[in-house]
């Protein structure tokens, strides 16, 4: 068994690559007998990455590693951090029309502004109790709303020119997302690779008026099949892990055959209740198979990344590599994006 691993340690980014040759010494266990975390540890996955994965991701990756005679498995993860207070401040600094013009959902914009104004009108004590956050977090949240309103009065001063931005530590100040790319299958015979692209939020992000995307591209003109997508939506409170499951929605798919693909899903969906009780996506996954009937004996790359649409009037464009795969996936300035995940595969 050959294990290759690469760990990049940055505060908000890390990646792990594990490539495996056949492991005859490992016996496939029944589901009840699998200790998913131990399986991942045995194959070189760091504890930090394991802690960031959802229980479903741990289960699925462990099952992939325990496939009968696997000859290739590659798992990579990275973390994306969203600045909630900056999002609130920027949202309040622009009009509803500004956000609708750049693609936001009109109803989501209106109710979000109404909610933030209602929160601002509360005292720190009322807000702390209502949203189950600390007094410090309540003060920072109200301050972000206030600064946004002030900046709008000053003719919509761009964020980069704002003075004394609101900063804080704690659950209300930021939310983190773990994005994972998993590729597994055959690298010796006719190429066939199972691809899993998944995300998992550690806490609720505050503003959710757009849609997010997962984008991917590959070389070798490999064909796709067997698509399965799901974005899971939960209700919860500001600054907390989303709790009550509400719905599962399929992602929309746009594909350039044999080249690249986009998966799109809304950041939130409507519930019978109103406003910030709307359900936000907490986790989700897009799965499919890349394959070819004959092996050409060449290498190519599979590349993907996650994009979270942020509160910005900058470009929302997306670009792919031209003339082959060079790792050129990129979101425009209206997105926060994870680092690219790059897997070399044989075809």
DAWO-V26593 format. One record per residue. N is the residue number from 1. RES is the residue in three letters. SS is DSSP state (alpha for helix, beta for strand, coil for the rest). OMEGA is omega in radians with two decimals (* if undefined). NEAR is the number of other C-alpha atoms within 8 Angstrom. Layout:
n res ss omega near
N RES SS OMEGA NEAR
N RES SS OMEGA NEAR
This chain:
n res ss omega near
1 UNK coil -3.14 6
2 UNK coil -3.13 6
3 UNK coil 3.06 10
4 UNK beta 3.14 8
5 UNK coil -3.13 9
6 UNK coil -3.10 8
7 UNK coil 3.08 8
8 UNK coil -3.04 8
9 UNK coil 3.03 7
10 UNK beta -3.04 6
11 UNK coil -3.08 5
12 UNK coil 3.11 8
13 UNK beta 2.97 11
14 UNK coil -3.12 13
15 UNK coil 3.11 11
16 UNK coil 3.09 13
17 UNK coil -3.14 11
18 UNK coil 3.09 14
19 UNK beta -3.00 11
20 UNK coil 2.93 14
21 UNK coil -3.11 10
22 UNK coil -3.11 8
23 UNK coil -3.07 9
24 UNK coil -3.09 6
25 UNK coil -3.10 4
26 UNK coil 3.13 6
27 UNK coil 3.13 6
28 UNK coil -3.09 7
29 UNK coil 3.02 8
30 UNK coil -3.07 6
31 UNK alpha -3.10 5
32 UNK alpha -3.05 5
33 UNK alpha -3.06 6
34 UNK coil 2.94 9
35 UNK coil -2.98 6
36 UNK alpha -3.10 9
37 UNK alpha -3.14 9
38 UNK alpha 3.10 7
39 UNK alpha 3.14 11
40 UNK alpha 3.09 14
41 UNK alpha -3.13 10
42 UNK alpha -3.13 7
43 UNK coil 3.00 8
44 UNK coil 3.11 9
45 UNK coil -3.07 11
46 UNK coil 3.12 8
47 UNK alpha -3.12 7
48 UNK alpha 3.12 6
49 UNK alpha 3.14 10
50 UNK alpha 3.14 11
51 UNK alpha -3.10 7
52 UNK alpha -3.10 7
53 UNK coil 3.03 10
54 UNK coil 3.12 8
55 UNK alpha 3.12 6
56 UNK alpha 3.12 6
57 UNK alpha 3.11 9
58 UNK alpha -3.12 13
59 UNK alpha -3.08 9
60 UNK alpha -3.14 8
61 UNK alpha 3.09 10
62 UNK alpha 3.12 13
63 UNK alpha 3.11 8
64 UNK alpha -3.14 9
65 UNK alpha -3.12 10
66 UNK coil 3.07 11
67 UNK coil 3.07 8
68 UNK coil 3.11 5
69 UNK coil 3.06 7
70 UNK coil 3.08 15
71 UNK coil 3.07 11
72 UNK beta 3.01 12
73 UNK beta 3.13 14
74 UNK beta -3.13 13
75 UNK beta 3.12 11
76 UNK beta 3.11 11
77 UNK beta 3.02 13
78 UNK beta -3.06 13
79 UNK beta 3.07 12
80 UNK beta -3.12 13
81 UNK beta 3.14 9
82 UNK beta 3.13 9
83 UNK beta -3.08 9
84 UNK alpha -3.09 13
85 UNK alpha 3.08 14
86 UNK alpha 3.10 10
87 UNK alpha 3.13 12
88 UNK alpha -3.11 13
89 UNK alpha -3.13 14
90 UNK alpha 3.13 12
91 UNK alpha -3.09 9
92 UNK alpha -3.11 12
93 UNK coil -3.13 15
94 UNK coil -3.13 10
95 UNK coil 3.06 7
96 UNK alpha -3.11 9
97 UNK alpha 3.12 6
98 UNK alpha -3.09 9
99 UNK alpha 3.10 12
100 UNK alpha -3.13 11
101 UNK alpha -3.13 7
102 UNK coil 2.95 7
103 UNK coil -3.13 7
104 UNK coil 3.09 11
105 UNK coil -3.05 9
106 UNK alpha 3.14 8
107 UNK alpha 3.12 6
108 UNK alpha 3.11 11
109 UNK alpha -3.08 13
110 UNK alpha -3.10 9
111 UNK alpha 3.10 10
112 UNK alpha 3.13 11
113 UNK alpha 3.12 9
114 UNK alpha 3.14 8
115 UNK alpha -3.10 10
116 UNK alpha 3.07 9
117 UNK alpha 3.10 9
118 UNK alpha 3.10 8
119 UNK alpha -3.14 9
120 UNK alpha -3.12 10
121 UNK alpha 3.08 6
122 UNK coil 2.95 9
123 UNK coil 3.09 7
124 UNK alpha -3.12 10
125 UNK alpha 3.13 9
126 UNK alpha -3.13 8
127 UNK alpha 3.11 13
128 UNK alpha -3.13 13
129 UNK alpha -3.09 8
130 UNK alpha -3.04 6
131 UNK alpha 3.10 8
132 UNK coil 3.08 8
133 UNK coil -3.11 12
134 UNK coil 3.10 7
135 UNK alpha 3.12 9
136 UNK alpha 3.12 6
137 UNK alpha 3.10 14
138 UNK alpha 3.13 13
139 UNK alpha -3.13 9
140 UNK alpha 3.13 12
141 UNK alpha 3.13 10
142 UNK alpha 3.13 11
143 UNK alpha 3.12 9
144 UNK alpha 3.09 13
145 UNK alpha -3.12 14
146 UNK alpha -3.12 10
147 UNK alpha 3.09 10
148 UNK alpha 3.11 14
149 UNK alpha 3.14 11
150 UNK alpha -3.12 9
151 UNK alpha 3.09 12
152 UNK alpha 3.10 12
153 UNK alpha 3.14 8
154 UNK coil 3.06 7
155 UNK coil 3.00 6
156 UNK coil 3.12 9
157 UNK coil 3.13 10
158 UNK coil -3.09 6
159 UNK alpha -3.07 6
160 UNK alpha 3.14 4
161 UNK alpha -3.12 6
162 UNK coil 3.10 9
163 UNK coil 3.10 4
164 UNK coil 3.14 4
165 UNK coil 3.13 6
166 UNK coil 3.09 9
167 UNK coil -3.13 7
168 UNK coil 2.97 7
169 UNK coil -3.11 7
170 UNK coil -3.01 7
171 UNK coil -3.10 10
172 UNK coil -3.00 14
173 UNK coil -3.10 13
174 UNK beta 3.03 14
175 UNK beta -3.12 16
176 UNK beta 3.10 11
177 UNK beta 3.02 11
178 UNK beta 3.09 14
179 UNK beta -3.06 15
180 UNK beta 3.02 12
181 UNK beta 3.11 14
182 UNK beta 3.10 13
183 UNK beta -3.12 13
184 UNK beta 3.09 12
185 UNK beta -3.05 12
186 UNK beta 3.07 12
187 UNK coil -3.09 12
188 UNK coil 3.13 7
189 UNK coil 3.04 7
190 UNK coil -3.02 12
191 UNK coil 3.07 16
192 UNK beta -3.05 11
193 UNK beta 3.04 11
194 UNK beta -3.10 12
195 UNK beta 3.03 12
196 UNK beta 3.10 12
197 UNK beta -2.99 12
198 UNK beta 3.10 12
199 UNK beta -3.12 11
200 UNK beta 3.11 12
201 UNK beta 3.12 12
202 UNK coil 3.10 10
203 UNK coil -3.08 12
204 UNK coil 2.98 15
205 UNK coil -2.95 11
206 UNK coil -3.06 9
207 UNK coil -3.09 9
208 UNK coil -3.07 10
209 UNK coil -3.10 10
210 UNK coil 3.01 11
211 UNK beta 3.08 11
212 UNK beta -3.10 12
213 UNK beta 2.85 11
214 UNK beta 3.14 12
215 UNK beta -3.10 13
216 UNK beta 3.05 12
217 UNK beta -3.10 13
218 UNK beta 3.09 15
219 UNK coil 3.07 12
220 UNK coil -3.14 8
221 UNK coil 3.10 7
222 UNK coil -3.10 12
223 UNK beta 3.12 9
224 UNK beta 3.04 11
225 UNK beta 3.00 7
226 UNK beta -3.11 7
227 UNK beta 3.03 9
228 UNK beta -3.12 7
229 UNK beta 3.09 10
230 UNK beta 2.97 11
231 UNK beta -3.07 14
232 UNK beta -3.06 13
233 UNK beta -3.08 16
234 UNK beta 2.99 14
235 UNK beta -3.12 13
236 UNK coil -3.11 12
237 UNK coil 3.14 11
238 UNK coil 3.07 10
239 UNK coil -3.12 14
240 UNK coil 3.01 10
241 UNK coil 3.12 10
242 UNK coil -2.97 12
243 UNK coil -2.99 7
244 UNK beta -3.14 7
245 UNK beta -3.13 8
246 UNK beta -3.04 10
247 UNK beta 2.99 7
248 UNK beta -3.13 8
249 UNK beta 3.04 8
250 UNK coil 3.08 8
251 UNK coil 3.01 11
252 UNK beta -3.03 7
253 UNK beta 3.03 8
254 UNK beta -3.01 7
255 UNK beta 2.87 8
256 UNK beta -2.99 7
257 UNK coil 3.08 7
258 UNK coil -3.06 11
259 UNK coil -3.05 11
260 UNK beta -3.07 12
261 UNK beta 3.04 11
262 UNK beta 3.00 11
263 UNK beta -3.07 12
264 UNK beta -3.13 11
265 UNK beta -3.11 11
266 UNK beta 3.10 9
267 UNK coil 3.11 11
268 UNK beta 3.08 11
269 UNK beta -3.08 9
270 UNK coil 3.07 8
271 UNK coil 3.09 9
272 UNK coil 3.08 4
273 UNK coil -2.98 7
274 UNK coil 2.93 8
275 UNK alpha -3.01 9
276 UNK alpha 2.99 8
277 UNK alpha 3.08 10
278 UNK coil -3.04 12
279 UNK beta 3.10 14
280 UNK beta 3.12 13
281 UNK beta -3.11 12
282 UNK beta 3.14 14
283 UNK beta 3.14 11
284 UNK beta -3.09 12
285 UNK beta 2.98 11
286 UNK beta -3.11 13
287 UNK beta 3.05 12
288 UNK beta -3.13 12
289 UNK beta 2.98 12
290 UNK beta -3.07 13
291 UNK beta 3.08 11
292 UNK coil -3.04 11
293 UNK coil 3.13 6
294 UNK coil 3.11 8
295 UNK coil -3.14 10
296 UNK coil -3.13 5
297 UNK coil -3.13 6
298 UNK coil 3.06 7
299 UNK beta 3.01 9
300 UNK beta -3.11 12
301 UNK beta 2.91 12
302 UNK beta -3.03 13
303 UNK beta 3.07 14
304 UNK beta 3.01 13
305 UNK beta -3.13 14
306 UNK beta 3.09 11
307 UNK beta 3.07 13
308 UNK beta -3.12 10
309 UNK beta -3.06 11
310 UNK coil -3.14 9
311 UNK coil -3.08 9
312 UNK coil 3.09 8
313 UNK coil 3.10 8
314 UNK coil -3.09 7
315 UNK coil 3.09 7
316 UNK coil -3.10 10
317 UNK coil 3.11 6
318 UNK beta 3.13 8
319 UNK beta 3.07 8
320 UNK coil 3.08 9
321 UNK coil 3.07 10
322 UNK coil 3.11 5
323 UNK coil 3.14 4
324 UNK coil -3.11 7
325 UNK coil 3.12 14
326 UNK coil -3.10 6
327 UNK coil -3.07 8
328 UNK coil 3.10 8
329 UNK coil -3.11 15
330 UNK beta 3.00 7
331 UNK beta 3.09 13
332 UNK coil -3.04 10
333 UNK coil 3.13 9
334 UNK coil -3.11 13
335 UNK beta 2.78 12
336 UNK beta -3.04 12
337 UNK beta 3.07 10
338 UNK coil 2.97 11
339 UNK coil 3.10 7
340 UNK coil 2.99 9
341 UNK beta -3.04 10
342 UNK beta 3.09 9
343 UNK beta 3.05 9
344 UNK beta 3.13 8
345 UNK beta 3.10 9
346 UNK beta -3.14 10
347 UNK coil * 15
